[in-house]
Each structure stands twice: as C-alpha cells, then as structure tokens.
Amino acid sequence: QVQLVESGGGLVQPGGSLRLSCAASGFTLDYYAIGWFRQAPGKEREGVSCIRSSDDSTYYADSVKGRFTISRDNAKNTVYLQMNSLKPEDTAVYYCYADAGYWGQGTQVTVSS
C-alpha cells in the first residue's frame, strides 16, 4: 500500500525548533521530488520547501528561507524538514507530497507562548 506519513509536529514556543519527518511506504521516495506544504486556518495551502530527485537541489519559500532545511535519507525512505527559529505565523498543518501524486495526512505545528 502506497502511503506517506508525517510526524514530528507539536506545540513549540516562538524561537524553538521542530523536525518533521515524511516516511514513505509502498514506493521509493528518492525517485521523486518531495515537497512540504502547509495550510493555516482560513488560508490556502502553500508550498514551503521541496527537494528534487535528480540532484537533491532544494527550494524554499521566502517566508522560511534561512530557517527551514529540507533533506532526505534514502536508506530510511524518509524526507525531513528541520524548522528553526519558529514564529507564530508558522502555525499550520504541514503536509508532505511526493511528485507521483501522493499526499500525507498532515501533522499540526503550533507556535505559541
């Protein structure tokens, strides 16, 4: 069964860090570009970061550049999103997406004091 499962979300204070994981089963992640998206209440889903399959080049939205880092561990069939210096405006449900048409179920990130 093809599946993407996100984990690592939670409640963190402003300035804190979280590492999100996106684990795949039923297919090999490193064959595909993988993206992280987020959706805050009342807002549209937006792209946060992605990593290409061909050369592991990365992209970041301006709002997270310099604070978030995307990486992949092919041995674990997992992609990570390291999030540092978190801000309240980073609060959202975070989803990973594999460029084969697969979405995960999402993980909640809440940044609040």
N, C-alpha and C positions, 0 to 999 in steps of 0.2 A: 504494500500500500504506500503510495506516494504521500509524504507528509513533511511539513515544515513546522517546527515547534520552537517558539521563542520562550526565553526565560531570562531572569535577572532583573526584572523590573521591581519597583518598590517605592517606598517613601524615603526621600532624602532631603536634607537641608540645603538651602542655597549655598553654592560653592562646593558641594560634595560631588562624589563620583559614583557611577554605576557602570557595570559591564553587562551588556545584553548579549545573549547567545541565540543563534538561529541554527538549530540542528536539523539535518535532513535525513529522511529515511526513504527507501524505495528508489532513490536516484542519487547520482554523484554530483555534489554541488560544484566541484571545480570545473565542470563542463559549461557552466552558465555564469552570466553576470548576476550578481546578487545585490539587491537594493534594500535599504532601510527607509521606511516611510513612517510618518506619524500623523495622527489626527487628534486634534484638541476638540473639546466640546464646542459645537456650533460652528466649527471650521471645516474646510475641505481637507482631505488627505494631501499631504505634501511630501515631496522627496527630501530626504535628509542626506543620504550618502549612498554610494554604490561602488562596487569593485568589479572590474572586468575579469573575464575568464582567460583572455588571451595573454595578457601581460600583467595582470593584477594592478593595473592603473586604477586610481581612485578619483572619486568626485565628492565634493561636499557642498551643501548649501551654504550660502554666505552667513546665515544665522548661526551655523555651528562650526565654521572653519576655524581651525586653531584650538578647538575644544574637544571635538569628537575625532576618533580614529577607527576606521574600519579595517578589518583584517580577516584572513581565513586560515583555518587549519585543516588541510586536506585529509590528513590522517584521521581526524575526528569528524570529517564531513560537516564542519561547523564554520559559520561566519560569526564574527564578533563585532560589537560596536562599543568601544570604550568611550564613555562620556564623562568628561571632567568639567570642572567649573560650572556646574549645572545652575540654571536660572529658573525662576518660576515659570517663565514663558516656554520652557522645555517640557512642561507638563502635558502629557498626551498619551494615547495608546500607540505603541510602537509596533510596526509590522515589518516582517521581512518578506521579500518577494524574490523568487527565482525566475529568471528570464526564460522559463519554459511554461509560464502561466500559473505558477503555484504561489499561493499566499499562506502565511501562517495565521494563527488565530489572534495574535496580538498579545502584548504584555503592557501593563499600566505602569507608567512612570509619573510620579508626583513629586514635584519640587516645592517644598513649603517649609516654613519655620514654625 
